[in-house]
Each structure stands twice: as structure tokens, then as C-alpha cells.
Amino acid sequence: MKKFVCFTLSLLCLTGSAFATNVAEPEPAVLDESGYSIDTPYEYPITLDMPEWASLTSLQEKLEVCQIPEDILPQLTTPALIETVLDYPLAVNVYAHGGINDGIEVGVEVVSGQFNGLAELRRRQSEEPAQTEAALADCLTCASARFAEDFESIYAEDLLTCLLGEAAGQSVRSSTTSVTTPKGSKVTAYKGLTWSDHGTTKSGANRMNQQYLKTYPSATLLRDAAPAYNCHSYAWYSDSSSNPYWIDDPSEYVLDGSYGETSEYYVDSIVLYGEPGKSPSHSGTVSGVSDRHHLTYVVSKWRYYGLFEHLYYDCPFAGSVHTYRKN
């Protein structure tokens, strides 16, 4: 990832009388004003541009290899930590979460629970606000000055803006309506959402699809980005590309008994990531089952981005996985 942060405070400590003597002596670790001693960003052992990344075929494997070692994390200066977070290989995951009225802050919360680097940055922002927010603001100035449309620039500006509390939530013009389950229960939905409701464009969303494919190379893009429907609507209401409804929570399809959980896997069964009634994060449909009837592939819509076929455990969505069939 292109670098955005200019480290200045620590560099001032490196100048002085280094050339005043003829014998070079080992230099002690340089501490910034808060006592941190590592002023260069952490280098991840595997990144998206390495062939080894393709061998990581589950979200859990990716999460584990991207954690910052615990003996390094607390020693990173705040500018070095910020750049490390901006270089996070799974950065695109912050865009995969949230309902229609949610901005990037929901994804930031989810990723903070998975990635110790972002969790540490938010801790410092809470406990050391003056220094941390000054470093975030400096970095945002650098990122905003780029006017670039590559993923790294967009992510840097979005994340830093969010952390500084300047991000605005989505403004949806469409009013809520409802769809019905097979047993007649009403499920809240939005109808006819457009790209302006999401604050982006079709080309911008499709560019994000390419970042998803880089991050999840085992996935296949089946359809381009579409603004009107999301994962829950695709799985529970209609898999048509002309589906006009967006559903934030499909729990009622299960809670009213329209669908029952099954331990056997069949193509076209519905997969739910999370627990009904507890704001499940994702839905999809079974597209592949192994010879031993184990779940393998799922087709799902990733928010307003593309429709993907992917290994059920290799996608931005974590949590328990439940499978349902219509009663």
C-alpha cells in the first residue's frame, strides 16, 4: 500500500552529535514523547501481492496472519501504528458491514474486534486523544491531498475521517416498506434504492469488487454491483437481478417458522451468518456441497457491491453459520 504518513517527531531525535566521535557506539532505542520505541510501520509477513496469499483459504487464516505480534504492537509510535493500520491486508472488510443507514463506522467496529492494530489505535485515541488525533489529522491531510481513486487512497481517507468523527451516516431518501415471509409476517425493507442513496457510483462500487477479488482470490464475481438489493434480500426474498428490495434484518423468516434449520446441506438452502433475532451479518444460498454433504460454496451479495460465489468460510463475514430450508 502506498504510504501516507510522514514521520517527523522521532526523526528529530536522531540528529545530534553522531559524528562528533570517531568510534560509533550502539544507539539506544529512540523513544517518542509517549515512550514508544518503534517508529517504522510493521511489515505483514504475507500481503495481497504475494503468491502465498492465495494459499490462505479462510477468513480465520487471513485474520491470524495479519495480527501484529504482541511484543511489537505496544512499541509502535502512533504514526507508525496508523500507517500499519492503513497497510492492513484485510482493509476492504470495513466496507462489507452495515445496514442501509450505516456508514463505514459499522465496518470499523467489526474490524476492530478482529484486528489488534485497529483496536490499539482506537484505544490510544480514547486514552491519549491529543497526540493520537493530531497524528490522525496529519495523516488525513496527506491522504486528502492525493485526489487518487485507487483503493488505498479511498480507504485511508474514509478510515481517518471516520476515526476523527467526521464521517456522516447514509442519507436514504426512500421510505421504508415491507415484504412478507411465506407465512405472512412483515419484514421491513427499502424499495428502489439508487447509487446516490449509498453515496457512491456504479463504477466506484465495481472498482471495490476488484479489491474484494484481490483479498478473496478463491471467490468468483457473478454479477456487477447493484444498489437496490443486498445479501439478505437476495437470499430470502428473491435472487433476481431486478430485485428492488433491500432488507437489513431477515430474522422474521426464521422466527415465524417459515424456514427451519437443517443440519443437512442442499443446493439452494439459505445460509445465515449470525443468529436470528440478533442482527445477523450476512446471508447467502448454498451453491456447492461436497461428496460427504459438507457445505462448501455459497453465493451471496456483498452489500451493494457484487454477487460472489465463494467458499462459505472465505469471505468478509464471520460468526456462526446456520443453514435453513423452507418449511
KEKE-377796 format. One record per residue: y, x, z of N, C-alpha, C in turn; residue in three letters. Coordinates in steps of 0.2 Angstrom, whole numbers, padded with zeros to 4 digits, always signed. Each point is the difference from the previous one (the first is absolute). Layout:
<nodes>
YXZYXZYXZala/...
</nodes>
This chain:
<nodes>
-0006+0004+0000+0006-0004+0000+0006+0004+0000met/+0005-0002-0004+0006+0004+0000+0004+0000+0007lys/+0003+0005+0001+0003+0001+0007+0007-0003+0000lys/+0002-0003+0006+0006-0003+0001+0004+0003+0005phe/-0003+0004+0005+0003+0002+0006+0002+0007+0000val/+0006+0001+0002+0003+0007+0000+0000+0002+0007cys/-0004+0005+0002+0000+0002+0007+0006+0005+0001phe/+0004-0001+0005+0006+0004+0001+0000+0003+0007thr/-0001-0005+0005+0001+0002+0007-0005+0006+0002leu/-0006+0000-0002-0004+0005+0002+0001+0007-0003ser/+0002-0001-0007+0002+0006-0003+0005+0005+0003leu/+0005-0004+0003+0005+0004+0003-0002+0005+0005leu/-0006-0002+0003-0002+0004+0006-0004+0006-0003cys/-0001+0001-0006-0004+0005-0003+0004+0006-0002leu/+0007-0001-0001+0005+0005-0001+0001+0004+0006thr/+0003+0006-0001+0002+0004+0006-0001+0007-0001gly/-0003+0003+0005+0000+0007+0000-0007+0003-0002ser/-0003-0004-0005-0007+0002-0002+0000+0007-0003ala/+0006+0002-0003+0000+0006-0004+0003+0006+0004phe/+0002-0002+0007+0003+0005+0004-0004+0006+0002ala/-0007-0001+0000-0004+0005+0002-0005+0002-0006thr/-0003+0006+0001-0004+0002-0006-0007-0002+0001asn/-0002-0003+0006-0007-0002+0001+0000-0007+0001val/-0004-0003-0004+0000-0008+0000-0005-0002+0005ala/+0002-0004+0004-0004-0003+0006-0002-0007-0002glu/-0005-0002+0003-0002-0007-0001+0005-0005+0003pro/+0001-0005-0005+0006-0005+0002-0004-0006+0004glu/+0003-0002+0006-0002-0006+0003+0001-0006-0004pro/-0004-0005+0002+0001-0007-0003+0007-0002+0001ala/+0003-0003-0006+0006-0002+0000+0000-0007+0003val/+0004-0002+0005+0000-0006+0003+0007-0004-0002leu/-0001-0006-0002+0007-0004-0001+0002-0002+0006asp/+0006-0004+0000+0003-0002+0007-0005-0004+0004glu/-0005-0003-0003-0004-0005+0004-0007+0004+0002ser/+0000+0006-0002-0006+0004+0002-0006+0000-0005gly/+0001-0003-0006-0005+0000-0005+0000+0007-0004tyr/-0006+0002-0002+0000+0007-0002-0003+0001-0007ser/-0002-0005-0004-0002+0000-0007+0005-0003-0004ile/+0003+0004-0004+0006-0003-0004-0002-0001-0008asp/-0006+0000-0001-0002-0001-0007-0005-0006+0000thr/+0000-0004-0005-0004-0006+0000-0008+0002+0000pro/-0004-0005+0003-0007+0001+0000-0003-0001-0007tyr/-0004+0004-0002-0003+0000-0007-0007-0004+0001glu/-0001-0005-0004-0006-0004+0001-0006+0004-0004tyr/-0006+0000+0003-0005+0004-0003-0002-0003-0007pro/+0000-0007-0001-0001-0003-0006+0005-0004-0002ile/+0003+0000-0006+0005-0004-0003-0002-0004-0006thr/+0004-0004-0002-0002-0005-0006-0001+0004-0006leu/+0003+0006-0001-0001+0004-0006-0006+0005+0000asp/-0003+0000+0005-0006+0004+0001-0007-0004-0002met/-0004+0003-0004-0006-0003-0001-0004-0002+0006pro/+0000+0003+0005-0003-0002+0006+0002-0007+0003glu/+0006-0003-0002+0002-0006+0002-0005-0006-0003trp/-0002+0001-0006-0005-0005-0003-0006-0001+0004ala/-0002+0005+0004-0006+0000+0004+0000-0004+0006ser/+0006-0002+0002+0002-0004+0006-0001-0007-0003leu/-0005-0004+0002-0001-0006-0003+0001-0006+0005thr/+0003+0001+0006+0001-0005+0004+0007+0001+0004ser/+0003-0005+0002+0007+0000+0003-0001+0005+0006leu/-0005-0001+0004-0001+0004+0006-0001+0007-0001gln/-0003+0002-0006+0000+0007-0001+0006+0003-0002glu/+0004-0004-0003+0007+0002-0002+0005+0001+0006lys/-0001-0005+0004+0004+0000+0006-0002+0006+0005leu/-0006+0002+0000-0002+0005+0004+0003+0007-0002glu/-0001+0001-0007+0002+0006-0003+0008+0001+0000val/+0003-0005+0001+0008+0000+0000+0003+0000+0007cys/-0004+0000+0005+0003+0001+0007+0003+0007+0001gln/+0005+0000+0003+0003+0007+0002-0004+0002+0006ile/-0002+0007+0000-0004+0002+0006+0005+0000+0006pro/-0003-0002+0006+0003-0001+0006+0003+0006+0003glu/-0002+0006-0002+0004+0006+0003+0006+0002-0005asp/+0000-0004-0005+0006+0002-0005+0005-0006+0001ile/-0002-0006+0000+0005-0006+0000+0006+0001+0005leu/-0002+0001+0007+0006+0000+0005+0004+0006-0001pro/-0002+0005-0004+0004+0006-0001+0005+0000-0006gln/-0001-0005-0005+0004-0001-0005+0007-0002+0001leu/+0005+0004-0002+0007-0002+0001+0001-0007-0004thr/+0005-0004+0002+0001-0006-0003+0001+0000-0007thr/+0004+0004-0003+0000+0001-0007-0006+0001-0004pro/-0004+0005+0003-0007+0001-0002-0004-0006+0000ala/+0000-0003+0005-0004-0006+0001+0002-0006-0005leu/+0006-0001-0001+0002-0005-0005-0002+0002-0007ile/+0000+0006-0002-0002+0002-0006-0008+0000-0001glu/-0003+0001+0006-0008-0001+0000-0001-0007-0001thr/+0003-0005+0003-0001-0007-0001+0002-0002-0007val/+0005+0003-0003+0002-0002-0007-0006+0003-0005leu/-0003+0005+0002-0006+0003-0004-0007-0004+0001asp/+0000-0005+0004-0006-0003+0002-0004-0003-0006tyr/-0006+0003-0001-0004-0003-0006-0001-0007+0000pro/+0000-0004+0005-0001-0007+0000+0006-0004+0001leu/+0006+0003-0002+0006-0003+0000+0001-0007-0003ala/-0004-0001-0005+0001-0006-0004-0003-0006+0004val/-0004+0001+0005-0002-0005+0005+0005-0004+0003asn/+0006+0003+0001+0005-0004+0003+0003-0006-0004val/-0002+0000-0006+0002-0005-0005-0005-0006-0001tyr/-0006+0001+0004-0006-0004-0001+0000-0006+0005ala/+0004+0000+0004+0000-0005+0006+0006-0004+0001his/-0001-0006+0002+0005-0005+0002+0000-0006-0004gly/+0003-0005+0003+0001-0007-0004+0006+0000-0004gly/+0001-0005-0003+0006-0001-0005+0007+0002+0003ile/+0001-0002+0006+0006+0001+0003+0001+0007+0004asn/-0005+0004-0001+0000+0007+0003+0002+0005-0005asp/+0003+0005+0003+0002+0006-0004-0005+0006+0002gly/+0002+0006-0001-0004+0005+0001-0002+0002+0007ile/+0004-0004+0005-0001+0002+0007-0007-0002+0002glu/-0003-0005-0003-0007-0002+0002-0005+0005-0001val/+0001+0003-0006-0004+0005-0003+0001+0007+0005gly/+0006+0001+0002+0001+0006+0004-0003-0001+0007val/+0000-0006+0002-0004-0001+0007-0007+0001-0001glu/-0003-0003-0006-0007+0001-0001-0002+0008+0000val/+0004+0003-0004-0002+0007-0002+0001+0004+0007val/+0005-0002+0004+0001+0004+0006-0006+0000+0005ser/-0004-0006-0001-0006+0000+0004-0005+0004-0003gly/+0000+0002-0006-0005+0004-0003+0001+0007-0001gln/+0007+0002+0000+0002+0007-0001+0004+0003+0005phe/-0003+0005+0004+0004+0003+0005+0007+0003-0001asn/+0001+0002-0006+0006+0003-0002+0006-0005+0000gly/-0001-0006-0003+0005-0005+0001+0000-0003+0007leu/-0005-0001+0003+0000-0002+0007+0005+0005+0004ala/-0001+0006-0001+0004+0005+0004+0007+0000-0002glu/+0001-0001-0006+0007+0000-0002+0004-0006+0003leu/-0004-0006+0000+0003-0006+0003+0001+0001+0008arg/-0005+0004+0003+0001+0001+0007+0006+0004+0002arg/+0001+0005-0005+0006+0004+0001+0007-0004-0001arg/-0001-0004-0005+0006-0004-0001+0002-0005+0006gln/-0005-0002+0004+0001-0004+0006+0002+0005+0006ser/-0003+0005+0001+0001+0005+0006+0005+0005-0002glu/+0002+0002-0006+0005+0005-0001+0004-0003-0006glu/+0003-0006+0001+0004-0003-0006+0005+0004-0003pro/+0004+0003+0004+0006+0004-0003-0002+0005-0005ala/-0005+0004+0002-0002+0006-0005-0004-0003-0005gln/-0004-0005+0001-0005-0002-0005+0004-0004-0005thr/+0004-0004+0002+0004-0004-0005+0005+0004-0004glu/+0002+0005+0003+0005+0005-0004-0004+0003-0006ala/-0007+0002+0002-0004+0003-0005-0002-0005-0005ala/-0001-0006+0002-0002-0005-0005+0006-0002-0005leu/+0006+0000+0003+0005-0001-0004+0002+0005-0005ala/-0001+0006+0002+0001+0006-0005-0005+0000-0005asp/-0006-0002+0001-0005+0000-0005+0001-0006-0005cys/+0002-0006+0003+0002-0005-0004+0005+0001-0005leu/+0005+0004+0002+0006+0002-0004-0003+0004-0006thr/-0005+0005+0001-0003+0004-0005-0004-0005-0005cys/-0004-0004+0003-0004-0005-0004+0004-0004-0004ala/+0005-0003+0002+0004-0005-0003+0004+0003-0006ser/+0002+0007+0001+0003+0003-0005-0004+0002-0007ala/-0006-0001+0001-0005+0002-0006+0001-0005-0006arg/+0000-0007+0002+0000-0005-0005-0006+0000-0005phe/-0005+0002+0003-0007+0001-0004-0004-0006+0001ala/-0004-0002-0005-0005-0006+0001-0007+0002+0001glu/-0001+0007+0001-0007+0002+0002-0002-0003+0007asp/-0006-0001+0001-0003-0003+0006+0003+0004+0006phe/+0000+0007+0000+0002+0003+0006+0007-0001+0002glu/+0005-0001-0005+0007-0001+0002+0001-0007+0002ser/-0004-0005-0003+0000-0007+0003-0002-0001+0007ile/-0006+0003+0001-0003+0000+0007+0005+0003+0005tyr/+0002+0006-0002+0005+0003+0005+0006-0004+0002ala/+0003-0003-0005+0006-0004+0001-0002-0006+0004glu/-0005-0003-0002-0003-0007+0004-0001+0002+0007asp/-0004+0005+0001-0003+0001+0007+0006+0002+0004leu/+0004+0005-0002+0006+0002+0004+0005-0005+0002leu/+0001-0005-0005+0004-0005+0001-0003-0005+0005thr/-0006-0001+0000-0004-0004+0004+0001+0002+0007cys/-0002+0007+0001+0000+0003+0007+0007+0000+0003leu/+0005+0000-0004+0007+0000+0002+0003-0007+0001leu/-0005-0005-0001+0002-0007+0002+0005-0003-0005gly/+0000+0003-0007+0004-0003-0005-0003-0004-0005glu/-0007-0001+0001-0004-0004-0005+0001-0007+0001ala/+0001-0004-0005+0001-0007+0000-0007-0003-0001ala/-0001-0006+0003-0006-0004-0002+0000-0003-0007gly/-0005-0003-0002+0000-0003-0006+0004-0007+0000gln/+0003-0001-0005+0004-0007+0000-0004-0004-0006ser/-0003-0005+0002-0004-0004-0004+0004-0007-0001val/+0001-0001-0007+0004-0006-0001-0005-0006-0001arg/-0006+0001-0001-0005-0006+0000-0001-0003+0006ser/+0000-0006+0001-0002-0003+0006-0008-0001+0001ser/-0002-0001+0006-0007+0000+0001-0003-0007-0002thr/-0006+0000-0002-0004-0005-0002-0006+0000+0003thr/-0006-0003-0003-0006+0001+0003-0005-0001-0005ser/-0006+0003+0001-0006-0002-0004-0005-0002+0005val/-0006-0003-0002-0005-0003+0004-0006+0004-0001thr/-0004+0000+0006-0007+0003+0000-0005-0006-0003thr/-0006+0002-0001-0005-0005-0002+0000-0006+0004pro/+0001+0001+0007-0001-0005+0004+0007-0004+0002lys/+0005+0002-0004+0006-0004+0000+0006+0003+0005gly/-0002+0006+0003+0005+0002+0005+0006+0004-0004ser/+0006-0001+0002+0006+0003-0003+0000+0008+0002lys/+0002+0004-0005+0001+0007+0001+0007+0001-0003val/+0004+0003+0004+0007+0002-0002+0000+0005-0006thr/+0004-0002-0005+0001+0005-0006+0007+0000-0003ala/+0001+0005-0004+0006+0000-0004-0002-0001-0007tyr/+0004-0003-0004-0001-0002-0007+0005+0003-0005lys/-0002+0004-0005+0004+0002-0005+0004+0006+0002gly/-0002+0004+0004+0004+0006+0002+0001+0005-0007leu/+0006+0003+0000+0002+0004-0005+0001+0007+0002thr/+0001+0005-0004+0001+0007+0002+0006+0001+0004trp/+0005-0004-0001+0006+0000+0004-0001-0002+0007ser/-0005-0004+0001-0002-0002+0007-0003+0006+0004asp/-0003+0005-0004-0003+0006+0003+0005+0006+0000his/+0005-0001-0003+0005+0005+0000-0002+0006-0004gly/-0004-0001-0006-0002+0005-0004+0000-0003-0007thr/-0003+0004-0005-0001-0002-0007-0008+0001-0001thr/-0002-0003-0006-0006+0001-0002-0002+0007-0002lys/+0005+0003-0003-0002+0007-0002+0000+0005+0007ser/+0004-0002+0005+0000+0004+0006-0007-0001+0004gly/-0002-0007+0000-0007-0001+0003-0005+0003-0004ala/+0000+0000-0006-0006+0003-0004+0000+0008+0001asn/+0006+0003+0001+0000+0007+0001-0003+0001+0007arg/+0001-0004+0005-0003+0000+0006-0008+0000-0001met/-0002-0004-0004-0008-0001-0002-0002+0007-0001asn/+0003+0004-0004-0002+0007-0002-0001+0004+0007gln/+0005-0001+0004-0001+0004+0007-0006-0002+0004gln/-0002-0007-0001-0006-0002+0004-0006+0003-0004tyr/+0000+0001-0006-0006+0002-0004+0000+0008+0002leu/+0005+0003+0001+0000+0007+0002-0003+0001+0007lys/+0002-0005+0004-0002+0001+0007-0008-0003+0001thr/-0001-0005-0004-0007-0003+0000-0003+0001-0007tyr/-0003+0006-0001-0002+0001-0007-0007-0003-0002pro/-0003-0003+0005-0006-0004-0001+0001-0007-0002ser/+0007-0002+0001+0002-0007-0002+0001+0000-0008ala/+0000-0006-0002+0001-0002-0007+0006-0005-0001thr/+0005+0001-0004+0005-0005+0000-0002-0006-0006leu/-0001-0006+0002-0002-0005-0004+0005-0004-0003leu/+0006-0001+0004+0006-0004-0003+0006+0004+0003arg/+0005-0001-0004+0007+0003+0002+0003-0004+0006asp/+0005+0003+0002+0003-0004+0006+0003-0007-0002ala/+0000-0004+0005+0002-0007-0001+0003-0002+0006ala/+0006-0004+0000+0004-0002+0006-0002-0006+0003pro/-0004-0005-0003-0001-0006+0003-0005-0001+0005ala/-0006+0004-0001-0005-0001+0004-0002+0006+0004tyr/-0004+0000+0005-0002+0006+0004-0007+0000+0001asn/-0002+0004+0005-0008+0001+0001-0003-0006+0002cys/+0003-0004+0005-0003-0005+0004+0000-0006-0005his/+0005-0001-0004+0000-0006-0005-0005+0002-0005ser/+0000+0006-0003-0005+0002-0005-0008-0002+0003tyr/-0001+0002+0006-0007-0001+0002-0002-0007+0002ala/+0005-0003+0003-0002-0007+0003+0003-0006-0004trp/+0005+0001-0004+0003-0006-0003-0002+0000-0008tyr/+0001+0006-0003-0001+0000-0007+0000+0007-0003ser/-0005+0003-0004+0000+0006-0002+0004+0001-0007asp/+0003-0006-0002+0003+0000-0007+0006+0004+0000ser/+0002+0004-0005+0006+0004-0001+0006-0005+0000ser/-0001-0006-0001+0006-0005+0000+0001-0003+0007ser/-0004+0002+0005+0001-0003+0006+0007+0001+0003asn/+0003-0006+0002+0007+0000+0002+0001+0001+0007pro/-0005+0000+0004+0001+0000+0007-0001+0007+0004tyr/+0004+0001+0005-0001+0006+0004-0001-0003+0007trp/-0005+0002+0004-0003-0002+0006+0001+0006+0005ile/+0003-0001+0005+0001+0006+0005-0006+0000+0005asp/-0003-0006+0002-0006+0000+0004-0005-0005-0002asp/-0006+0002-0002-0005-0005-0002-0005-0003+0005pro/+0002+0002+0006-0005-0002+0006-0003-0007+0000ser/+0004-0005-0002-0002-0007+0000-0006-0001-0004glu/-0001+0004-0006-0006-0001-0004-0006+0001+0004tyr/+0000+0004+0005-0006+0002+0005+0000-0005+0006val/+0006-0001+0003+0001-0003+0006-0002-0008-0001leu/+0001-0002-0005-0001-0008-0001-0007-0001-0003asp/-0004+0006-0001-0007-0001-0002-0001+0000-0007gly/+0005+0001-0004-0001-0001-0007-0005+0006-0003ser/+0001+0006+0004-0004+0006-0002-0004+0002+0006tyr/-0006+0002+0000-0004+0003+0005-0001+0007-0001gly/+0000+0004+0006-0002+0007-0001-0007+0001-0001glu/-0002+0005-0004-0007+0002-0002-0001+0007+0001thr/-0006+0002+0002-0002+0007+0000-0003+0002-0006ser/-0001-0004-0005-0003+0002-0007+0006+0000-0005glu/-0001+0005-0004+0006+0001-0005-0002-0003-0007tyr/+0004-0004-0003-0001-0002-0007+0007+0001-0003tyr/-0001+0001-0007+0006+0001-0004+0004-0007+0000val/+0006+0001+0001+0005-0005+0000+0001-0003+0007asp/-0004+0003+0005+0002-0002+0007+0007+0003+0002ser/+0003-0003+0005+0007+0002+0002-0001+0005+0006ile/+0004+0005-0001+0000+0005+0005+0007+0000+0004val/+0000+0000+0006+0006+0000+0004+0000+0006+0005leu/+0006+0004-0001+0001+0005+0004+0004-0002+0006tyr/-0003+0000+0006+0003-0002+0006-0003-0007+0003gly/+0003-0003+0005-0003-0006+0003+0004-0006-0002glu/-0004-0006-0001+0004-0006-0002+0004-0002+0006pro/+0006-0003-0001+0004-0002+0006+0004+0006+0003gly/-0001+0006-0002+0003+0006+0002+0004+0004-0005lys/+0003-0004-0005+0004+0003-0005-0005+0006-0004ser/-0005-0002-0003-0004+0005-0004+0004+0003-0005pro/-0001+0007-0001+0004+0004-0005-0002-0001-0007ser/-0006-0002-0002-0001+0001-0007-0006-0005-0001his/-0001-0002-0007-0005-0004-0002-0002+0002-0007ser/-0006-0001-0002-0003+0002-0007-0006-0004-0001gly/-0003+0001-0006-0007-0003-0002-0005+0006-0001thr/-0006-0002+0002-0005+0005-0001-0002+0001-0008val/+0000+0006-0002-0001+0001-0007-0006+0004-0001ser/-0003+0004+0005-0005+0004-0001-0005+0000+0007gly/-0006-0001-0001-0005+0001+0005-0005+0004-0002val/-0002+0005+0005-0006+0005-0001-0007-0004-0001ser/-0005+0004-0002-0006-0002+0000-0003-0003+0006asp/+0003+0003+0006-0002-0003+0006+0004-0005+0003arg/+0004-0003-0004+0005-0005+0002+0005+0002+0005his/+0002+0006-0001+0006+0003+0004+0006-0001-0004his/+0006-0002+0003+0006-0001-0003+0002+0007-0003leu/+0002+0000-0006+0003+0006-0003+0007-0001-0003thr/+0001-0004-0005+0007+0000-0003+0003-0007+0001tyr/+0006+0000+0000+0005-0006+0001+0005+0000-0005val/+0002-0006-0002+0006+0000-0004+0005-0004+0004val/+0006+0003+0000+0006-0002+0004+0006+0001-0003ser/+0005-0004+0002+0007+0001-0002+0004+0004+0006lys/+0003+0005-0002+0004+0004+0005+0007-0002+0000trp/+0002-0005+0005+0006-0003+0000+0002-0002-0007arg/+0007+0001-0002+0002-0002-0006-0001+0006-0005tyr/-0004+0004+0001-0002+0006-0005-0006-0003-0004tyr/-0004+0005-0002-0006-0002-0004-0006-0003+0003gly/-0005-0002-0004-0006-0003+0002-0005+0006-0001leu/-0003+0002+0005-0005+0006+0000-0007-0002+0001phe/-0005+0004-0003-0006+0000+0003-0001+0007+0003glu/-0003-0001+0006-0001+0006+0004-0006+0000+0005his/-0002+0006+0002-0005+0000+0006+0003-0004+0006leu/-0003-0004+0003+0003-0005+0005+0003+0004+0006tyr/-0003+0006+0001+0003+0005+0005+0004+0005-0002tyr/+0002+0000-0006+0005+0005-0003+0006-0004-0003asp/+0005-0002+0004+0006-0003-0002+0004+0000+0006cys/+0007-0002-0001+0005+0001+0006-0002-0004+0006pro/-0005-0004+0000+0000-0005+0005-0006+0001+0005phe/+0001+0001+0006-0005+0001+0005-0002-0006+0004ala/-0004+0001+0005-0002-0005+0005-0007-0003-0002gly/-0002-0005+0004-0007-0002-0001+0000-0004-0006ser/-0006+0000-0004+0000-0004-0006-0005-0006+0001val/+0002-0006-0002-0005-0006+0001-0001-0003-0007his/-0005-0002-0002-0002-0003-0006-0001-0008+0001thr/+0002-0004-0005+0000-0007+0001-0002-0003-0007tyr/-0004-0006+0001-0002-0004-0005+0002-0007+0001arg/+0001-0004-0005+0003-0007+0000-0006-0004+0003lys/+0002-0004+0005-0005-0005+0004-0002-0006-0005asn/
</nodes>
